[in-house]
């Protein structure tokens, strides 16, 4: 059995470039080809990483020279690209969200059948070393029964309006990472209450900030706080509170040095700039887990069912923000 996978990356945009570089630098991965209908974009990325490129996406998805595919194309193409790749016998790492439509996800899962086990959804934050440690220690019972989780995620600045127009909104685009993290820490969610805010008139979206309260089937509660802007930088924190203690992850900086002088104390450098820098190790660990499962034949995780569950919670959050009601989810999420 080979101990290396040959990859095609579909999509030469920002997230495609992140995955392509991570593959290039991984000892068990070979970046074979970058595919994008925009041949110039594919060529620029591939040339930087010493790989081939093509504007024929389908050819890359089914190529005999490829063992695995990273689907980093625009969201409407995630499911058709995944179906084509799995149909050609490939393992697939699909970026989130799996879709903007639950019905399409259900149809895809039905068509995939047993092949769904070869699909990982890119909830990379599960693989962040600090977040993964919190999850493992909480699961081991170190802080007793988990009662409350707080997740704070604020971007340094809003994305471009062109991106916002096709993103699906804050809940499906941004909060979906935190919804998956809440499920990962608490288990299945029974209800969602969300409040959306539109604070910046320059942001062409329904909401540019949101606060959510999720109640799990165990009765534990998660609070998620999101914003499209943060003057202090990329704000990424988690706290898990139990009846015997608390596990917390604070913001990461490029240096742990603190300055204490006559003008102030605990002065430090800025937060890491954005998701690539903050979650670089998470992307590497995610890829390693994907390769390990693909080579061993183990089911991929997070699965497409996890992606569906997070999308169902995002839809519930949008409904709650629009109506002010607490939205029950239960079996709809756990399907």
C-alpha positions, 0 to 999 in steps of 0.5 A: 500500500502506498503511503502517499496520496496524489491530489487535485485541488479544484479552485484557485481562489483564496481557500484553494491556495491554502489547501494547495500550499498545505498539500505541497508541504505535506510529506504524504501528499503530492500536488498533481494539478490545480484546476479552475475554469479560470485558466490564468488563475489556475496557472498562477497558483500551479506555477508557484507550487510546481504543479500542473494546471488545467481549466478542464475541471471534470478532467481533473476530478476523474484523472487516473493520476489523482487519488484524492480531490480537494473541492475548493470551488464556489459553493454551488459547485461543491456537491456536483464536484464531489459526486463526480470525484467520488464516482471516479473512486477518489477521496474528497476533502470538501470545503464548507458549506457543503451547500446552501440548500438542505434538499440538495445535500440530502439528494447528494447523500442519497446518491453517494450512498456508501461513498459518503464515507470517503468525504471529509467536510473542511471544518478545520477548527476541529483540528486546531491543536488548542481546540482539539486539546480542549475537546479531548480533555472535556470528553475525558471528564477533566472538568466534570459535566459540561454545562456551558460553552462560549465561542467568540469569532470575529473577523478583522474586517468584512469580506468584499461585497462580491463574496458576500453576495454569494456567501449565503449570509453570516450564518452559512458562511461564518457561523457555520464553523462555530455551529460545528464546534458547538456540536463537537463539544456538546453533542446534538443541538435541540434548539437555536435562538439567534439575534442578527445585527446590521451595524456597518452600512458598508456591509451589503448583507442582512447581518454583519454580527450575530449572537446565538444561544444553542441548547443541546439535548443534554441541556448544556448551552452554547453561546456563539458571538460573531462579528464581521469586524474587530478593531483588535484583529482576528478574535478567536476564543473558546471557553468550556465550563463544567461543574469541576472546572473550565477549559479556555483558549485565548487569542494567539499572537506571533510572540508571547512577550509582554511589556510592563513599564511605567505606562502600562502592563501586559502590552503585547503584539497583535493577534495573528492576522487572519484565518491562514495564520491562525489556523495554519497548524489546523489545516496541516492536521486536517490534511493529515487526518484526511490522508490517514483515513483515505489510506486506511479506508476508515470513514472520513470525519467531519463527515458530510452528515456533520456538514449537513447538521451544521447547515441545518443549524445555520438555517435555524439560526437565520429563521430565528433571527428573522422571526425572533423565535426559538427554533427547535431542530432536534431530529432535523439536525441529527438526520 
